[in-house]
Amino acid sequence: MQITYNTMSLPPILLHESQRLANNGANYWTWRLQLDALLGAHGLRRKITANHAISRNAGNAQDELVRAIILLNVQGHEVFSARRQCITPEDVEGLGAWGIWEALEKMHG
């Protein structure tokens, strides 16, 4: 028995390239609202608001999914080295979804 999936009914996980978080954070608040809607469409909004664990928990599939959606929707790693603070790639690697969400708000919010 073959199982088929209708991927056309799934909401997207990527914003259009022009809507991703700019490296200088100029579009932060628009990006945040759009990403919040995207996470909501996947039933993952509560994951970002209810789980305040800063550190990454690789065993938590939903946290890893939210983390991936956030990271796929930034223009590049330079977004983490803008303005007042700088977060290294090693720091990002150790952060969970909430940690990344909060770091971006502190830098660009």
C-alpha distances in whole Angstrom, upper triangle without the diagonal:
4,7,10,13,16,19,22,22,23,26,28,29,32,35,36,38,41,41,40,43,45,47,50,48,50,47,46,47,45,42,42,42,39,37,37,36,33,32,33,30,28,29,31,35,36,34,37,40,39,39,42,41,43,41,38,35,33,31,30,27,29,32,31,29,32,34,32,32,36,36,34,36,40,41,42,43,47,46,47,50,51,55,56,53,51,48,47,44,44,45,42,40,41,41,38,37,40,42,41,42,45,46,45,47,50,50,50,50
4,6,10,13,16,18,19,20,23,24,26,28,31,33,35,38,37,36,39,42,44,47,45,47,44,43,44,42,39,39,39,36,34,35,33,30,30,30,28,25,27,29,32,34,32,35,38,37,37,40,39,41,39,36,34,31,29,29,25,27,30,28,26,29,31,29,29,33,33,31,33,36,38,39,40,44,43,43,47,48,51,53,51,49,45,45,41,42,42,39,37,39,38,36,34,38,40,39,39,42,44,43,45,48,48,47,47
4,7,10,12,15,16,16,20,21,22,25,28,30,32,35,34,33,36,39,41,44,42,44,41,40,40,38,35,35,35,32,30,31,29,26,26,27,24,21,23,25,29,30,29,31,34,34,33,37,36,37,36,33,31,28,27,26,22,23,27,25,23,26,28,26,26,29,30,28,30,33,35,36,38,41,40,41,44,45,48,50,48,46,43,42,39,39,40,37,35,36,35,33,31,34,37,36,36,39,40,39,41,44,44,44,44
4,7,9,12,13,13,17,18,20,22,25,27,29,32,31,31,34,37,38,42,40,41,38,38,38,35,33,33,33,30,28,29,27,24,24,25,22,20,22,24,27,29,28,30,33,33,33,36,36,37,36,33,31,28,27,26,22,23,26,25,22,25,27,24,24,28,28,26,28,31,33,34,36,39,38,39,42,43,46,48,46,44,41,41,37,38,39,36,34,36,35,32,30,33,36,34,34,38,39,38,39,43,43,42,42
4,6,9,9,10,13,15,16,19,22,24,26,29,28,27,30,33,35,38,36,38,35,34,34,32,29,30,29,26,24,25,23,20,21,21,18,16,19,20,24,26,25,27,30,30,30,33,33,34,33,30,29,26,25,24,20,20,23,22,19,21,24,22,21,24,25,23,24,28,30,31,33,36,35,36,39,40,43,45,43,41,39,38,35,36,36,33,32,33,32,29,27,30,33,31,31,34,36,34,36,39,39,38,38
4,5,6,8,11,13,15,18,20,22,24,27,26,26,29,32,34,37,35,36,33,32,32,30,28,28,27,24,23,24,21,19,20,20,16,15,18,20,23,25,25,27,29,30,30,33,34,35,34,31,30,28,27,26,22,21,24,23,20,22,24,22,20,24,25,23,24,27,29,31,33,36,34,36,39,40,42,44,43,41,39,39,36,37,37,33,33,34,33,30,28,30,33,31,30,34,35,34,35,39,39,37,37
4,5,5,9,9,12,14,17,18,21,23,22,22,25,28,31,33,31,33,29,29,29,27,24,25,24,21,20,21,19,16,17,18,14,13,16,18,21,23,23,24,27,28,28,31,31,32,32,29,28,26,26,24,20,19,22,20,17,19,21,19,17,21,22,19,20,23,25,27,29,32,30,32,35,36,39,41,39,38,35,35,32,34,34,30,29,31,30,27,25,27,30,28,27,31,32,30,32,35,35,34,34
4,6,8,9,12,14,16,17,20,22,21,22,25,28,31,33,31,32,28,29,28,25,24,24,23,20,20,21,18,15,17,18,14,14,17,19,21,24,24,25,28,29,30,32,33,34,34,31,30,29,29,26,23,21,24,23,19,20,23,20,18,21,23,20,20,24,25,27,30,32,31,33,36,36,39,41,40,38,36,37,34,36,35,32,31,33,32,29,26,29,31,29,28,32,33,31,32,36,35,34,34
4,7,9,12,15,16,18,21,23,22,22,25,29,31,34,31,32,28,28,28,25,23,23,22,19,19,19,16,14,15,15,11,11,14,17,19,22,22,23,25,27,28,30,31,32,33,30,29,28,28,25,22,20,23,22,18,19,22,20,18,21,23,20,21,24,26,28,31,33,31,33,36,37,39,41,39,39,36,37,34,36,35,32,31,33,31,28,25,27,30,28,27,31,32,30,31,35,35,33,33
4,6,9,12,14,16,19,21,20,20,23,26,28,31,28,29,26,25,25,23,20,21,19,16,16,16,14,11,12,12,9,8,12,13,16,19,19,20,22,24,24,27,28,29,29,26,26,24,24,22,18,16,19,18,15,16,18,17,14,17,19,17,17,21,23,25,27,30,28,30,33,33,36,37,36,35,33,33,31,32,32,28,28,29,27,24,21,24,27,25,24,27,29,27,28,31,32,30,30
4,7,9,11,13,16,18,16,16,19,22,25,27,25,26,22,22,21,19,17,17,16,13,12,13,10,8,9,10,6,7,10,12,14,17,17,18,20,22,23,25,26,27,27,25,25,24,24,21,18,16,18,18,14,14,17,15,12,15,17,15,15,18,20,23,25,27,25,27,30,30,33,34,33,32,30,31,29,31,30,26,26,28,25,23,19,22,24,22,21,24,26,24,25,28,28,27,26
4,6,8,10,13,15,13,13,16,19,22,25,22,23,20,20,20,17,15,16,15,12,11,13,11,7,10,11,9,9,12,13,15,18,18,18,20,22,23,25,26,26,26,24,24,23,24,21,18,16,18,17,13,13,15,13,10,13,14,12,11,15,17,19,22,24,22,24,27,27,30,32,31,30,28,28,26,28,27,24,24,26,24,21,18,21,23,21,19,23,24,22,23,27,26,24,25
4,7,10,12,15,12,11,14,17,19,22,20,21,18,18,18,16,13,14,14,11,9,11,11,7,8,11,9,8,12,11,13,16,15,15,18,20,20,22,22,22,23,20,21,20,21,18,16,14,14,13,10,10,11,9,6,9,11,8,8,12,14,17,19,21,19,21,24,24,27,29,27,26,24,25,22,24,24,20,20,22,20,18,15,17,20,17,16,20,21,19,20,24,23,22,22
4,6,8,11,9,8,11,14,17,19,18,19,16,16,17,15,12,13,14,10,9,12,12,8,11,13,12,12,15,14,15,19,18,17,20,22,22,24,24,23,24,22,23,21,23,21,18,17,17,15,12,12,13,10,7,9,10,7,6,10,11,14,16,19,17,19,22,22,25,27,26,25,23,23,21,24,23,19,20,23,20,19,16,19,20,17,16,20,20,18,20,23,22,20,21
4,6,8,6,6,9,12,15,17,15,16,13,13,14,12,9,11,12,8,8,11,11,8,11,14,13,14,17,16,16,20,19,18,20,23,23,24,25,24,25,24,25,24,26,24,21,19,19,18,15,14,15,13,9,10,11,9,6,9,11,14,17,18,16,19,22,21,23,26,25,24,23,24,22,25,24,21,22,24,22,21,17,19,21,18,16,20,20,17,18,22,21,18,19
4,5,5,7,10,12,15,17,16,16,13,15,16,13,11,14,14,11,11,15,14,12,15,17,16,17,20,20,20,23,23,21,24,27,27,28,29,28,28,27,28,27,29,27,25,23,23,21,19,17,18,16,13,13,14,11,9,11,11,14,17,18,17,20,22,22,24,27,27,26,25,26,24,27,26,23,24,27,25,24,21,23,24,20,19,23,22,19,21,24,22,20,21
4,5,5,9,10,12,15,14,15,12,14,16,14,11,15,16,13,13,17,17,15,17,20,19,20,23,22,22,25,24,22,25,28,28,28,29,27,28,26,28,27,30,28,25,24,23,22,19,18,18,16,13,13,13,10,8,9,8,11,15,15,14,18,20,19,22,25,24,23,23,23,21,25,25,21,23,26,24,23,21,23,23,20,19,22,21,18,20,23,21,19,20
4,6,8,8,12,13,13,12,10,12,14,12,10,14,15,12,13,17,17,16,18,21,20,21,24,23,22,26,26,23,26,29,29,29,30,28,30,28,30,30,32,30,28,26,25,24,22,20,20,18,16,15,15,13,10,10,9,12,16,16,14,18,20,19,21,24,24,23,23,24,23,27,26,23,25,28,25,25,22,24,24,21,20,22,22,18,20,22,20,17,19
4,6,8,12,13,11,11,8,10,11,8,7,10,11,8,10,13,13,12,15,17,17,18,21,20,19,22,22,20,22,25,26,26,27,26,27,26,28,28,30,28,26,24,23,22,20,18,18,16,13,13,13,12,8,9,9,13,16,16,14,17,19,18,20,23,23,22,22,23,22,26,25,21,24,26,23,23,20,21,22,18,17,19,19,16,17,20,18,15,16
4,6,9,11,10,11,8,9,11,9,6,10,11,9,9,13,14,12,14,17,17,18,20,19,18,21,20,18,21,24,23,24,24,23,24,23,25,24,27,25,23,21,20,19,17,15,15,13,11,10,10,8,5,5,6,9,12,13,10,14,16,15,18,20,20,19,19,20,19,22,21,18,20,22,20,19,17,18,19,15,14,17,16,13,15,18,16,13,15
4,6,8,6,8,6,6,9,9,6,8,11,10,10,13,15,14,15,18,19,20,21,19,18,21,20,17,19,23,22,22,23,21,22,21,24,24,27,25,24,22,20,19,18,15,14,14,12,9,10,10,6,4,6,8,11,10,8,11,13,12,14,17,16,16,16,17,17,20,19,16,18,20,18,18,16,17,16,13,12,14,13,10,11,14,12,10,12
4,5,5,6,6,8,11,11,9,12,14,13,13,17,18,17,19,22,23,23,25,23,22,25,24,21,23,26,26,25,25,23,24,24,27,27,30,28,27,25,23,22,21,19,17,17,15,13,12,12,9,7,6,8,10,9,7,10,12,10,12,16,16,15,16,17,17,21,20,17,20,22,20,21,19,19,19,15,15,16,15,11,13,15,12,10,13
4,5,8,9,10,13,14,12,14,17,17,16,19,21,20,21,24,25,25,27,25,24,26,25,22,24,27,26,25,25,22,23,23,26,26,29,28,27,26,24,22,22,20,18,17,17,14,12,13,11,8,6,6,8,5,4,8,8,7,10,13,13,12,13,14,14,18,17,15,18,20,19,20,19,19,18,15,15,16,14,11,13,14,11,10,13
4,6,8,9,12,14,12,14,17,17,17,20,22,22,23,26,27,27,29,26,25,27,26,23,25,28,27,25,26,23,25,25,28,29,32,30,30,28,26,25,25,22,20,20,19,16,15,16,14,11,10,10,11,8,6,9,9,6,8,11,12,12,14,16,17,20,19,17,21,22,21,22,20,21,19,16,16,16,14,11,13,13,10,8,11
4,5,5,9,10,9,11,14,14,14,16,19,19,20,22,24,25,26,23,21,24,23,20,21,25,24,23,24,21,23,23,27,27,30,28,28,26,23,23,23,20,18,19,17,14,14,15,12,9,10,11,12,10,7,9,10,8,9,12,12,13,14,17,17,20,19,17,20,22,19,20,18,18,17,14,13,14,12,9,10,11,8,5,8
4,6,8,9,9,11,14,14,15,17,19,20,21,23,25,26,27,25,23,26,25,22,23,27,27,25,27,24,27,27,30,31,34,31,31,28,26,26,25,22,21,22,20,17,17,18,14,12,12,14,15,13,10,13,14,11,11,14,15,16,18,20,21,24,23,21,24,25,23,24,21,21,20,17,16,17,15,12,12,14,11,8,9
4,6,6,6,9,10,11,12,14,16,16,18,20,21,23,24,22,20,23,23,20,21,25,25,24,26,24,26,26,29,29,32,30,29,26,24,24,23,20,19,20,17,15,15,16,12,11,11,14,16,14,11,14,16,13,14,17,17,18,19,21,22,25,23,21,24,25,22,23,20,20,20,17,15,16,16,12,12,14,12,9,10
4,6,5,6,9,10,10,12,14,15,16,18,20,21,22,20,17,20,20,17,18,21,21,20,22,20,23,23,26,27,29,27,26,23,21,22,21,17,17,18,15,12,14,15,11,10,12,14,15,14,10,12,14,12,13,15,15,16,17,19,20,23,20,18,21,22,19,19,17,16,16,14,11,12,12,8,8,11,10,6,7
4,5,5,6,9,10,10,12,14,15,16,18,20,21,19,16,19,19,16,16,20,21,20,22,21,24,24,27,28,30,27,27,24,22,23,22,18,18,19,17,14,16,17,13,13,15,17,18,18,14,16,18,16,16,17,18,19,20,23,23,26,23,21,24,25,21,21,18,17,17,15,12,13,14,11,9,12,12,8,7
4,5,5,6,9,10,11,12,14,15,17,19,20,19,16,19,20,17,18,22,23,22,25,23,26,26,28,29,31,28,27,24,23,23,21,18,19,19,16,14,16,16,12,13,14,17,19,18,15,18,20,18,18,20,21,22,22,24,24,27,25,22,25,26,23,22,19,18,20,17,14,16,17,13,12,16,15,12,11
4,6,5,6,8,10,10,12,14,15,17,18,16,15,18,18,15,16,20,21,21,22,21,23,23,25,25,28,25,24,21,19,20,18,15,15,15,12,10,12,12,9,9,11,14,16,16,13,15,18,16,17,19,19,20,19,22,21,24,22,19,22,23,20,19,16,16,17,14,12,14,15,11,11,15,14,11,11
4,5,5,6,9,10,10,12,14,15,16,14,12,15,15,12,13,17,17,17,19,18,21,21,23,24,26,23,22,19,17,18,17,13,14,15,12,10,12,13,10,11,14,16,17,17,14,15,18,17,18,19,19,19,19,21,21,23,21,18,21,21,18,17,13,13,15,12,9,11,13,10,9,13,13,10,9
4,6,5,6,9,10,10,12,15,15,14,11,14,15,13,13,17,19,19,21,21,24,23,25,26,28,24,23,20,19,20,18,15,16,17,14,12,15,16,12,14,16,19,20,21,17,19,22,20,21,22,22,23,23,25,25,27,25,22,24,25,21,20,16,16,18,16,12,14,16,13,12,16,16,14,12
4,5,5,6,9,10,11,13,14,13,12,15,16,14,15,19,20,21,23,22,24,23,25,25,27,24,22,19,19,19,17,14,15,15,12,11,14,13,10,12,15,18,20,20,17,19,22,21,22,24,24,24,23,25,24,27,25,22,24,25,22,20,16,17,19,16,13,16,18,15,14,18,18,15,15
4,5,5,6,8,10,11,12,11,9,13,13,11,13,16,17,18,19,19,21,20,21,22,23,20,19,16,15,15,13,10,12,12,8,8,11,11,8,10,14,16,18,19,16,17,20,20,21,23,22,22,21,23,21,24,22,18,20,21,18,16,13,13,15,13,11,14,15,13,13,17,17,15,14
4,5,5,6,9,10,10,9,6,10,11,9,10,13,15,16,18,18,21,20,21,22,23,20,19,15,15,16,14,11,13,14,11,10,14,14,12,14,17,19,20,22,18,19,23,22,23,24,23,24,22,25,24,25,23,20,22,22,19,16,13,13,15,14,11,13,16,14,13,17,18,16,15
4,5,5,6,9,10,10,8,12,13,12,13,16,18,19,21,22,24,23,24,24,25,22,20,16,17,18,15,12,15,16,12,12,16,15,13,16,19,21,23,24,21,22,26,25,26,27,27,27,26,28,27,28,26,23,25,25,22,20,16,16,19,17,14,17,19,17,17,20,21,19,18
4,5,5,7,9,9,8,12,13,12,14,17,18,19,21,21,23,21,22,22,23,20,17,14,15,15,12,10,13,13,9,10,13,12,11,14,17,19,21,23,20,21,25,24,26,28,27,26,25,26,25,27,25,21,23,24,21,18,14,16,18,16,14,17,19,17,17,21,21,20,19
4,5,5,6,5,5,9,9,9,11,13,14,16,18,18,20,18,19,19,20,16,14,11,12,13,10,7,11,11,8,9,13,13,12,15,18,20,21,23,20,21,25,25,26,27,26,26,24,25,24,25,23,20,21,21,18,15,12,13,16,15,12,16,18,16,17,20,21,20,19
4,5,5,6,5,8,10,10,11,13,15,17,19,21,22,21,21,22,22,18,17,13,14,16,13,11,14,15,12,13,17,16,15,18,21,23,25,26,23,24,28,27,29,30,29,29,27,29,27,28,27,23,24,24,21,18,15,15,19,18,15,18,20,19,19,22,23,22,20
4,6,8,8,11,12,13,15,16,18,21,22,23,25,23,23,23,23,20,17,14,16,17,13,12,16,15,12,14,17,16,15,19,22,24,26,28,25,26,30,29,31,32,31,31,29,30,29,30,29,25,26,26,23,20,17,18,21,20,18,21,23,21,21,25,26,24,23
4,5,8,10,11,12,14,15,16,19,20,22,23,20,20,20,20,16,14,11,13,14,10,10,13,13,11,13,16,15,15,18,22,23,25,27,24,25,29,29,31,32,31,30,28,29,27,28,27,23,23,24,21,18,15,17,20,19,17,20,23,21,22,25,26,25,24
4,6,7,8,11,12,13,14,17,19,21,22,20,19,20,19,15,14,10,12,14,11,10,14,15,13,15,18,18,17,21,24,26,27,29,26,26,30,30,32,33,31,31,28,30,28,29,27,24,24,24,21,18,15,16,19,19,17,20,22,22,22,25,26,25,24
4,6,5,7,9,10,11,14,15,17,18,17,16,17,17,13,11,8,9,11,9,7,11,12,10,12,15,15,15,18,22,23,23,26,23,23,27,27,29,29,28,27,25,26,25,25,23,20,21,20,18,14,11,12,16,15,13,16,19,18,19,22,23,22,21
4,5,6,7,8,10,13,15,16,18,17,18,19,19,15,14,11,11,13,12,9,12,14,12,12,15,16,15,18,21,23,23,25,22,22,26,26,27,27,26,26,24,26,25,26,23,20,21,21,18,15,11,11,15,14,12,14,17,17,16,19,21,20,19
4,5,5,5,8,11,13,15,17,17,17,18,18,14,14,11,11,14,13,10,13,16,14,14,18,19,19,21,24,26,26,27,24,24,27,28,29,28,27,27,25,27,26,26,24,21,22,21,18,14,12,11,15,15,13,15,18,18,17,20,22,22,20
4,6,5,6,9,10,12,14,13,13,15,14,11,11,7,7,10,10,8,10,13,12,12,15,17,17,19,23,23,23,25,22,22,25,26,27,27,25,25,23,24,23,23,21,18,19,18,14,11,8,8,12,13,11,13,16,17,17,19,21,21,20
4,6,6,8,10,11,13,13,14,15,16,13,13,10,8,11,11,7,9,12,11,10,13,16,15,17,20,21,21,22,19,19,22,23,24,24,22,22,20,22,21,21,19,16,17,16,13,10,7,6,9,10,8,10,13,13,13,16,18,18,16
4,6,7,10,12,15,15,16,18,19,15,16,13,11,15,14,11,13,16,15,14,17,19,18,19,23,24,24,25,22,21,24,24,25,24,23,24,22,24,24,24,21,19,20,19,15,13,10,8,11,12,10,11,14,15,13,16,18,18,16
4,6,9,12,14,15,15,17,17,14,15,12,11,15,15,12,14,17,17,16,19,21,21,22,26,27,26,28,25,23,27,27,28,27,25,26,24,26,25,25,22,20,21,19,16,13,11,9,12,14,12,13,16,17,16,18,21,22,20
4,6,9,11,11,11,14,14,11,13,11,9,12,13,11,12,16,16,15,17,20,20,21,25,25,24,26,23,21,25,26,27,26,23,24,21,23,22,22,19,17,18,16,13,10,9,7,10,12,11,12,15,16,16,18,20,21,20
4,6,9,11,12,15,16,13,16,14,11,14,16,13,13,17,17,15,18,21,21,21,25,24,23,24,22,20,23,23,24,23,20,21,19,21,21,20,17,16,17,14,11,9,9,6,8,11,10,9,12,14,14,15,18,19,18
4,6,8,9,12,13,11,14,13,10,12,15,13,12,16,17,16,17,20,21,21,25,24,22,24,21,19,22,23,24,23,20,20,17,19,19,17,14,14,14,11,9,7,8,6,7,10,11,11,13,15,16,16,19,20,20
4,7,9,12,14,13,15,14,11,13,15,13,11,15,17,14,15,19,19,19,22,21,19,21,18,16,19,20,21,20,17,17,14,15,15,14,11,11,11,9,6,6,8,6,4,8,9,8,10,13,13,14,16,18,18
4,6,10,12,11,14,14,11,11,15,14,11,15,17,15,15,19,20,20,23,21,19,21,19,17,19,21,23,21,18,17,14,15,14,12,10,10,9,6,5,5,8,8,7,9,12,12,12,15,16,16,18,20,21
4,6,9,9,11,12,8,8,12,11,9,12,15,14,13,17,18,19,22,20,18,21,19,17,20,22,24,23,20,18,15,15,13,12,10,9,8,5,5,4,7,9,8,10,12,13,13,16,18,18,19,21,22
4,5,6,9,10,7,8,11,12,10,13,16,16,16,18,20,21,24,23,21,24,23,20,23,26,28,27,24,22,19,19,17,15,14,13,11,9,8,7,9,11,11,13,15,16,17,19,21,22,23,25,25
4,5,7,10,8,6,10,12,10,12,15,15,15,17,20,21,24,22,20,24,23,21,24,27,29,29,25,23,20,19,17,15,15,13,10,10,10,8,11,13,13,14,17,18,19,20,23,24,25,26,27
4,6,9,9,8,11,13,13,14,17,18,18,20,22,24,27,25,24,27,26,24,28,30,32,32,29,27,23,23,20,19,18,17,14,13,13,11,13,15,16,17,19,21,22,23,25,26,28,29,29
4,6,5,6,9,10,11,12,14,16,16,18,20,22,25,25,24,27,25,24,27,29,31,31,28,26,23,23,21,20,19,17,15,14,13,10,11,13,14,15,17,19,20,21,23,25,26,27,27
4,6,5,6,9,10,10,12,14,15,16,18,21,24,23,23,26,25,24,27,29,31,32,29,27,24,24,21,21,20,17,16,15,14,11,11,14,16,16,17,20,21,22,23,25,26,27,27
4,5,5,6,8,10,11,12,14,15,17,19,23,23,22,25,23,23,26,28,30,30,28,26,23,24,21,21,20,17,16,16,14,11,9,12,14,15,15,17,19,20,21,23,25,25,25
4,5,5,6,8,10,11,12,14,16,17,21,21,20,23,21,20,23,25,27,27,24,23,20,20,18,18,17,14,13,13,10,7,6,8,11,11,12,14,16,17,18,20,21,22,22
4,6,5,6,9,10,10,12,14,16,19,19,18,21,20,19,22,24,27,27,24,22,19,19,16,16,16,13,11,12,10,7,7,11,12,11,13,16,16,17,19,21,22,23,23
4,5,5,6,9,10,10,12,15,18,18,18,22,20,19,23,25,27,28,25,24,21,21,18,19,18,15,14,15,13,10,8,12,14,13,13,17,18,17,19,22,22,23,23
4,5,5,6,9,10,11,13,17,17,17,20,18,17,21,22,24,25,23,22,19,20,18,19,17,14,14,14,12,9,6,9,11,10,10,13,15,14,16,19,19,19,19
4,6,5,6,9,10,11,15,15,14,17,15,14,18,20,22,23,20,19,16,16,14,15,14,10,10,11,9,6,4,8,9,8,9,12,12,12,15,17,17,18,18
4,5,5,6,9,10,13,13,13,17,15,15,19,20,23,24,22,20,17,17,14,16,15,12,11,13,11,10,8,12,13,10,12,15,15,14,17,19,19,19,20
4,6,5,6,9,12,13,14,17,15,16,19,20,23,24,22,21,19,19,17,18,18,14,14,16,14,12,9,12,14,11,11,15,15,14,16,19,19,18,19
4,6,5,7,11,11,12,14,12,12,16,17,19,21,19,18,15,16,15,17,15,12,13,14,12,10,8,10,11,8,8,11,12,10,12,15,15,14,15
4,5,6,9,9,9,12,10,11,14,16,19,20,18,16,14,14,12,14,13,10,11,13,11,11,9,12,12,8,10,13,12,11,14,16,15,15,17
4,6,8,9,10,13,12,13,17,18,21,23,21,19,17,17,14,17,17,13,14,16,15,14,12,15,16,12,13,16,16,14,17,19,18,17,19
4,7,9,11,13,11,13,16,16,19,21,20,19,17,18,16,19,18,14,16,18,16,15,13,15,16,12,12,15,15,12,14,17,16,15,16
4,6,8,9,7,10,12,13,16,18,17,15,14,15,14,17,16,13,15,17,16,16,14,15,15,11,12,14,13,10,13,15,13,12,15
4,7,8,7,10,12,12,16,19,18,16,15,16,14,18,18,15,17,20,18,19,17,19,18,15,15,18,16,13,16,18,15,14,17
4,5,6,8,10,11,15,17,16,14,13,13,11,15,15,12,14,17,17,18,17,19,17,14,15,17,15,13,16,17,15,14,18
4,5,6,8,10,13,15,13,11,9,9,8,11,12,9,12,15,14,16,16,17,15,12,14,16,13,12,15,16,13,14,17
4,5,5,7,10,13,11,9,9,10,10,13,13,12,15,17,16,19,18,19,17,14,15,16,13,12,15,15,12,12,16
4,6,6,9,12,10,9,9,11,11,14,13,11,14,17,15,17,16,16,15,11,12,13,10,8,11,12,9,9,12
4,6,9,10,8,6,5,7,8,11,10,8,12,14,12,15,14,15,12,9,11,12,8,7,11,10,8,9,13
4,7,8,6,4,6,7,10,12,11,11,14,16,15,18,18,18,15,13,15,14,11,10,13,12,9,11,14
4,7,7,6,9,11,13,16,15,14,17,19,18,20,19,19,17,14,15,14,11,10,12,11,7,8,12
4,6,8,11,14,16,19,17,17,20,21,19,22,21,20,18,16,16,15,12,11,12,10,6,8,11
4,7,10,13,17,18,16,16,20,20,19,21,21,20,17,16,16,14,11,11,11,9,6,9,11
4,7,10,13,15,12,13,17,17,15,18,18,17,14,13,14,12,9,10,11,8,6,10,12
4,6,10,11,10,10,14,15,14,17,18,17,14,12,14,13,9,10,13,11,8,11,14
4,7,8,6,7,10,11,10,14,15,15,11,10,13,12,8,10,13,11,10,13,15
4,5,5,6,9,10,11,14,16,17,13,12,15,15,11,13,16,15,13,16,19
4,5,5,6,9,10,13,15,16,13,11,15,16,13,14,17,17,15,17,20
4,5,5,7,9,12,15,16,13,12,16,16,14,15,19,18,17,20,22
4,5,5,7,10,13,13,10,9,13,13,10,13,16,15,14,17,19
4,5,5,8,10,11,8,7,11,12,9,11,14,14,13,16,18
4,6,8,11,13,10,10,13,14,13,14,17,18,17,19,21
4,7,10,11,9,9,13,14,12,15,17,17,18,20,22
4,7,8,5,6,9,10,9,12,14,14,15,17,18
4,6,5,6,9,10,11,12,14,15,17,18,19
4,5,5,6,9,10,11,12,14,16,16,17
4,5,5,6,8,10,11,12,14,15,15
4,5,5,6,9,10,11,12,14,14
4,5,5,6,9,10,11,12,13
4,6,5,6,9,10,11,11
4,5,5,6,9,10,9
4,5,5,6,9,9
4,5,5,6,7
4,5,5,4
4,6,6
4,6
4
